[in-house]
Structure formats: structure tokens, C-alpha cells
């Protein structure tokens, strides 16, 4: 049976394949890049599948398990972005981001208990968390484009960033709605304004502000990038930053309390 102890045996080949795909993309070999990246995704997905089977529950409960999914979706979003817009460097940065979260899991693995508290034994559990992780990864690609745009002093990445934000915000909205329905079913309230929910609302509002800001084509591209970077910072706070807030220690949304 595969356990978390075997994670490195799957993660290392995945990262090597992703890096090879990034090199292929940089050299202008899109088919090789897609093939190598998808191969790495398959290896990584194989670990998630067998780990899921061994846990007898979806690996979505702890912060480490969400990092596992984020790394997978970061590479999926990266290769989809590359396949559509052909930014040769996007695969390299997607690989770096995914590798950082993989390294965090290797250096500081979370406790992966089999038991799920009753509130997590819901049909909303899997779609709620996975949709959020996918929206975070798409937003991560938009963040990478924003950083590149500021460094290169160009607005050429904004149309692509806009489309990524539309997709990411749509999935983020579904995540919030599904969470509200889940909360109503589990606790009797759609929304309680605890720190996690408050930062989710802040993140969602900031991305909507960016979309509204971009409706005017004459907006400063530098300020647009800055707003996009700020929105991604809010997203990071929503995802795991709230874990370190004293006011959140009793929250059901803190991963250690789930």
C-alpha cells in the first residue's frame, strides 16, 4: 500500500519530467513540452490516486494535502496556458512554483490521519476543495504573467492575464457558493464571517475589482499588474495565511482543526 512515505518516489520523476518539458518549451518544441509535462502529471496523479486509496478518503483534509493538489493543478494550468498562448517561459515558472510546494511537503509533511470529522463527510467536500485549488492555480499563472509584465515593462500579457482571471474567478465563485451550501447543510448557516470566510470574500472582491478596473482599456498596465499581484497575495492569505492568525485558532477552517 502506498503511503506518504513514498511521495518522493513519485514527486522526483514528476519534477524531472516537468523540467524537461519546460526546457522543450523554451527551445520551441511544443509537442515535446506537452508530452513530457503530461507524462509528469500522470506520474503525479498516480500517486494521488493510490494515496487516496490507501487513506480510504480523499487527500484533501490537511494543508499538506492541499499543497499536493495545488502542485498538480499548477502544472495543469501552466501547460494549458502554454498550449494556448505559447509563452515559452511559463512552463519554467510553473515548474518552479509546483516544485516549491512539493519541497514544502517533503520538508514539512502534515499529519495524514484517515478519519474525517462528520462535517467533512459531505458530497460537497471534494468539489469544493478541488475547485478552489484549480482556481488558485489559474490565478497563479495570472500572477506569473503580472510579475513578468512588470519586469519587462510591457502590457502584452494583460489580455492573457484577463482571461485567466475570468476563469479563476469563475471557479472561485463556484467554490464559495458550494462552501456556503455545504455550511448550510452542516451547521445551519450559509456564512459565518470567520477569518477564513472573511479572507475568501476579500480575495473574491479583489479579483472582481481587477475585472472592473480592466473594463477601461486605458488603465495603467503597471497598476493593473500591481492589483493582480495584490489579489494573489490575498489569495495566499485566504489559503494558508489565516492559519497563523490568533483569531482563527478556533475556526473549523483551520487545517489543524479539521
Number of C-alpha atoms within 10 A of each C-alpha: 8 15 14 18 9 12 18 15 12 17 22 17 15 25 22 15 22 30 23 20 28 31 18 22 25 18 12 14 14 19 13 16 27 21 16 21 28 19 17 26 22 15 19 23 17 13 22 22 13 14 20 17 15 16 17 12 15 17 23 20 25 19 20 22 19 21 20 25 23 24 26 24 24 28 30 20 23 26 27 15 19 20 16 9 12 16 16 19 15 23 33 20 18 26 25 19 20 23 21 14 18 25 16 14 19 16 9 10 16 17 13 16 11 14 12 13 10 9 14 16 13 11 9 17 17 16 14 20 19 18 21 23 26 24 27 24 27 27 28 26 26 27 24 20 25 26 18 17 21 17 10 10 11 13 17 12 20 19 11 17 23 18 14 23 25 18 16 26 23 14 21 25 18 17 22 20 14 19 21 20 15 21 17 13 14 15 11 11 12 16 15 12 11 15 20 23 18 15 20 22 17 17 24 21 14 19 24 16 14 21 18 10 16 17 10 9 8 8 11 13 20 18 13 22 25 18 19 27 20 17 23 21 15 20 23 16 19 20 22 16 15 22 21 11 13 9 11 15 16 11 16 13 18 21 19 15 13 14
